[in-house]
Amino acid sequence: MPPVSVLVVDDSVVVRRLVSDVLAEDPAIEVVGTAVNGKIALEKIAQLGPDLVTLDIEMPVMDGLETLVALRAAHPRLPVIMFSTLTELGASATLDALERGANDYVTKPANVGSVTAAMDAVRAQLIPRIKALTGVRTPHVPAPAPARRVAPAVPARTGAPPDVVVIGSSTGGPDALATVIGALPADLPVPVAIVQHMPPVFTGLFAQRLDARSGLTVREAQDGDVLRPGTVLIAPGDHHLRLRSTPAGVVGRLDQGPQENYCRPAVDVLFRSATEIYGPRVLAVVLTGMGSDGARGAATIVEAGGSAIVQDQATSVVWGMPGAVVAAGVPAEVLPLADVGAAILSRLQRAGTEQRRAVLR
């Protein structure tokens, strides 16, 4: 298999050199060119036909967002990874880029102390994303099911009527979550808790955007937040979100415990804690994402009598997380992204019907 060809676009000669040197270390990746601005990048994409582009946001002549719009018009399927800063301005621009069709992002190393540390930070973030977005197998990502398969190996189970919906996502998750949350009504009868793999600052801004575009109340979780119907809590970057029972009701607790699946927040942490509180009355949803976070947690939920929905391979940016649920043999309903919101509502409406029947008996 030929190496993945990458075009590196950044106005900083230091960053271009650093990224190129890091990628050159991996035999599965080849840097075929660099560009100092978006105008040159578009010309080089036409000339070189790279498999993937890394794109800075702030550049002269033509910045990253302008470039992305033009790139997507000409190359709708070319994977693009944005380089972002860990600032509110950088996070906002990155979310804009994801809405305009970027596939993923990495954060530029800042205050890491040395060139070696900066290279380590870029290596850890960038190489797995390049391989995931271009279909290169890695030891930590389970092989997905064949594309022709439209149903899981193990039939899905309906599970008990859910009292909570828990959702996990990563690469491609912001757009997927916007689709799912946007399909849910303001009077949703249960709370929703989400882990989206994102760094600090990003999760707060992302929650604000979802809140502005949804009938539900969406916010970044704070320690001690009570879970309420019609409210969506998003785990903050670098903090696990665990559900706990208190006299005030079920609340979200935040901590910086050890990473799980190389992640903090981790989907498995949220899913496991939901089962501890709600028992069988949990509906787990696993959307597009790299890696396998959420597979063990989804298995725990289904084993306790709950149920699971996963996004299908065709509509996932990366079928790592949902594919891992299927590969693990967890009974789950595998659906296109556009059908996930309706499936959640169907489960809740069925629960309401069962409750009304119980009252009439």
C-alpha positions in Angstrom: 0.0 0.0 0.0 1.5 3.4 -1.0 2.1 5.9 1.8 -0.6 8.5 2.5 0.4 11.8 0.7 0.0 14.9 2.8 0.1 18.6 1.9 1.1 20.8 4.9 -0.3 24.4 4.8 0.9 26.9 7.3 2.4 30.4 7.0 5.0 29.6 9.8 8.2 28.1 8.4 8.8 26.6 11.9 5.5 24.9 12.0 5.8 23.6 8.4 9.2 22.2 9.2 8.1 20.7 12.5 5.1 19.0 11.0 7.0 17.8 8.0 9.7 16.3 10.2 7.2 14.5 12.4 5.3 13.0 9.5 8.5 12.0 7.7 9.3 9.6 10.6 6.3 7.4 9.7 6.8 5.2 6.7 3.0 5.1 6.1 3.0 8.9 5.5 4.7 11.1 2.9 4.7 14.9 2.8 4.4 15.7 -0.9 4.4 19.5 -0.5 4.0 22.5 1.7 2.2 25.9 1.2 2.4 29.2 3.0 -1.2 30.4 2.3 -4.5 29.1 1.0 -4.1 30.4 -2.5 -0.9 28.5 -3.0 -2.4 25.5 -1.3 -5.3 25.3 -3.7 -2.9 25.4 -6.6 -0.8 22.6 -5.1 -3.8 20.4 -4.4 -4.6 20.6 -8.1 -1.0 19.7 -9.0 -0.2 17.1 -6.4 -3.5 15.4 -5.6 -2.7 14.8 -1.9 -4.7 12.2 0.1 -5.0 14.7 3.0 -4.3 18.4 3.8 -3.3 19.9 7.2 -4.5 23.5 7.2 -3.7 26.5 9.4 -6.5 28.9 10.2 -4.6 32.2 10.4 -2.7 32.9 7.2 -2.1 35.9 4.9 -3.5 36.3 1.4 -6.1 33.5 2.0 -6.8 32.2 5.4 -7.9 28.7 6.5 -11.6 29.3 6.5 -11.6 30.9 3.0 -9.4 28.1 1.7 -11.6 25.5 3.2 -14.7 26.8 1.5 -12.9 26.9 -1.9 -11.4 23.5 -1.3 -14.7 21.8 -0.4 -16.3 23.2 -3.6 -13.6 21.6 -5.7 -12.7 18.5 -3.5 -15.7 17.6 -1.4 -14.2 14.4 -0.1 -10.5 15.4 0.5 -9.8 14.9 4.3 -8.8 18.2 6.0 -7.3 18.5 9.5 -7.1 22.0 10.9 -4.4 23.4 13.1 -5.8 25.4 16.0 -4.7 27.3 19.1 -6.0 26.6 22.5 -7.6 30.0 22.8 -11.2 31.1 22.7 -10.6 32.8 19.3 -8.8 29.7 18.0 -11.6 27.4 19.3 -14.3 29.5 17.7 -12.5 29.5 14.4 -12.0 25.8 14.5 -15.7 25.2 15.2 -16.4 27.4 12.2 -14.0 25.2 10.1 -15.8 22.0 11.2 -19.1 23.5 10.2 -17.6 24.4 6.8 -16.4 20.8 6.2 -13.1 20.2 8.0 -12.9 16.6 9.2 -10.9 17.1 12.4 -8.4 19.4 14.1 -5.3 19.3 16.2 -4.0 22.0 18.6 -0.7 23.7 18.1 1.8 23.0 20.9 2.2 25.9 23.2 4.4 26.3 26.2 5.7 22.8 25.9 9.3 23.8 26.7 11.3 22.3 23.8 11.2 21.3 20.2 11.2 17.7 21.2 8.2 18.2 23.3 6.4 20.1 20.6 7.2 17.3 18.1 5.9 14.7 20.6 2.6 16.7 21.0 2.1 17.0 17.2 3.0 13.3 16.7 0.5 12.1 19.3 -2.4 14.1 17.9 -1.8 14.3 14.1 -0.5 10.9 13.0 -3.5 8.8 14.4 -5.9 11.3 12.8 -4.2 11.1 9.4 -4.4 7.3 9.5 -8.0 7.2 10.7 -9.2 9.6 8.1 -7.4 7.8 5.3 -8.2 4.3 6.3 -4.8 3.2 7.5 -5.1 0.4 10.1 -3.6 1.1 13.5 -3.1 -1.3 16.5 -5.6 0.7 18.7 -8.4 0.9 16.2 -10.5 -2.2 15.6 -11.0 -3.2 11.9 -14.5 -2.0 10.8 -17.1 -4.4 9.5 -17.3 -4.8 5.7 -19.0 -1.8 4.0 -21.7 -4.1 2.5 -23.0 -5.1 6.0 -26.1 -3.2 6.9 -26.9 -4.9 10.2 -24.9 -5.9 13.2 -24.0 -9.5 13.8 -26.0 -9.5 17.0 -29.6 -8.3 16.8 -30.4 -5.1 18.7 -32.5 -5.3 21.9 -35.0 -2.6 22.8 -34.0 -2.6 26.5 -36.0 -1.0 29.3 -37.7 2.3 28.8 -34.9 4.9 29.1 -34.8 7.5 31.8 -31.6 9.0 30.4 -29.8 9.3 27.0 -26.0 9.2 27.1 -24.0 10.0 23.9 -20.3 9.5 23.0 -18.5 10.9 19.9 -15.2 12.1 18.7 -13.9 12.8 15.1 -16.8 14.2 13.1 -18.8 14.4 16.3 -19.7 18.1 16.3 -21.6 17.9 13.1 -23.1 14.5 14.1 -24.3 15.9 17.5 -25.8 19.0 15.8 -27.8 16.6 13.7 -29.0 14.4 16.5 -29.6 17.1 19.1 -31.3 19.2 16.5 -33.8 16.4 15.9 -34.9 16.3 19.5 -37.8 18.5 20.8 -37.6 21.1 23.6 -40.0 19.0 25.7 -37.7 15.9 25.7 -38.9 13.9 28.7 -35.4 12.8 29.8 -32.0 14.4 30.3 -29.1 13.9 27.9 -25.4 13.7 28.9 -22.6 13.8 26.2 -18.9 13.2 26.0 -17.4 14.7 22.9 -13.6 14.4 22.7 -12.5 18.0 22.8 -10.0 20.1 24.7 -10.9 22.8 27.3 -12.4 26.0 25.9 -13.7 24.1 22.9 -16.4 22.2 24.8 -17.9 25.4 26.3 -18.1 27.2 22.9 -19.5 24.1 21.3 -22.2 23.8 24.0 -23.1 27.5 23.3 -23.5 26.8 19.6 -25.6 23.7 20.1 -27.8 25.6 22.6 -28.4 28.4 20.1 -29.4 26.0 17.4 -31.5 23.6 19.5 -34.8 23.7 21.3 -33.1 21.9 24.2 -31.1 23.6 26.8 -27.5 22.7 26.1 -24.6 23.7 28.4 -21.1 22.6 29.4 -21.5 20.6 32.6 -20.4 22.1 35.9 -19.7 20.0 39.0 -23.0 19.3 40.7 -25.4 20.1 37.8 -28.7 18.3 38.3 -29.8 16.3 35.3 -33.2 17.5 34.2 -35.6 16.6 31.3 -34.9 18.7 28.2 -31.4 19.6 29.3 -28.2 18.4 27.7 -24.9 18.4 29.6 -21.6 18.2 27.7 -18.5 17.0 29.6 -15.9 19.8 29.7 -12.5 19.2 28.1 -10.0 17.4 30.3 -12.6 16.4 32.8 -14.5 13.1 33.2 -18.2 13.4 33.6 -19.8 10.9 36.0 -23.4 10.6 37.1 -24.1 10.4 40.8 -27.2 10.1 42.9 -27.8 12.8 45.6 -30.7 14.0 47.7 -31.2 16.7 45.1 -31.4 14.1 42.3 -29.0 12.7 39.8 -26.1 15.1 39.3 -23.0 15.3 37.1 -19.7 15.1 38.9 -16.4 16.2 37.3 -13.0 14.9 38.0 -9.5 14.7 36.4 -9.0 11.0 37.1 -6.7 8.9 34.9 -7.4 8.8 31.2 -9.4 5.9 29.8 -8.9 4.8 26.2 -6.3 7.6 26.1 -9.1 10.1 26.7 -10.3 12.5 29.3 -13.3 13.0 29.2 -13.9 9.4 28.3 -17.2 7.9 27.0 -16.8 4.7 29.0 -16.6 6.7 32.2 -20.0 8.4 31.5 -21.6 5.2 30.3 -20.5 3.1 33.2 -21.7 5.7 35.8 -25.1 6.0 34.0 -25.6 2.2 34.5 -24.7 2.5 38.2 -27.4 5.1 38.7 -30.2 4.2 36.2 -29.7 0.4 35.9 -31.5 -0.8 32.8 -33.1 2.5 32.0 -30.2 3.9 29.9 -30.1 4.5 26.2 -26.5 4.7 24.9 -25.7 6.3 21.6 -22.2 6.0 20.0 -21.5 8.3 17.1 -18.6 8.8 14.7 -15.2 8.8 16.2 -11.6 7.5 16.2 -10.6 4.7 18.6 -12.8 2.4 20.7 -14.0 4.6 23.6 -17.6 3.7 24.4 -17.5 0.1 23.4 -17.0 -1.3 26.9 -19.4 1.2 28.4 -22.1 0.3 25.8 -21.6 -3.4 26.6 -22.1 -2.6 30.3 -25.3 -0.7 29.6 -26.8 -3.5 27.4 -25.7 -6.2 29.9 -27.7 -4.3 32.6 -30.8 -4.3 30.4 -30.4 -1.0 28.6 -30.0 -0.5 24.9 -27.7 1.0 22.4 -27.8 2.8 19.0 -24.6 3.3 16.9 -24.0 5.4 13.8 -23.4 3.4 10.7 -20.2 3.2 8.7 -21.5 5.0 5.6 -22.3 8.2 7.5 -19.5 8.2 10.0 -16.4 10.3 9.4 -14.4 7.6 11.2 -16.1 4.3 12.1 -13.8 3.6 15.0 -16.0 4.1 18.1 -19.3 2.8 16.6 -17.5 0.1 14.7 -15.9 -1.1 18.0 -19.3 -1.5 19.5 -20.4 -3.7 16.6 -17.0 -5.6 16.6 -17.4 -6.4 20.3 -20.7 -8.1 19.6 -22.8 -5.7 21.6 -26.5 -5.9 20.5 -27.1 -2.4 19.0 -29.2 -0.7 16.4 -27.0 0.5 13.6 -28.4 3.5 11.8 -27.5 6.3 9.4 -26.9 9.6 11.2 -30.1 11.2 9.9 -32.2 8.4 11.6 -30.6 8.5 15.0 -32.7 11.3 16.5 -35.9 9.7 15.3 -34.8 6.4 16.8 -34.2 8.1 20.2 -37.6 9.6 20.1 -39.2 6.3 19.2 -37.7 4.7 22.3 -38.9 7.5 24.5 -42.4 7.5 23.0 -42.6 3.7 23.4 -41.6 4.2 27.1 -44.4 6.8 27.5 -47.0 4.4 26.0 -45.9 1.6 28.3 -46.1 3.9 31.3 -49.7 5.0 30.4 -50.7 1.3 30.0 -49.3 0.6 33.4 -51.4 3.3 34.9 -54.6 2.1 33.2 -54.1 -1.5 34.5 
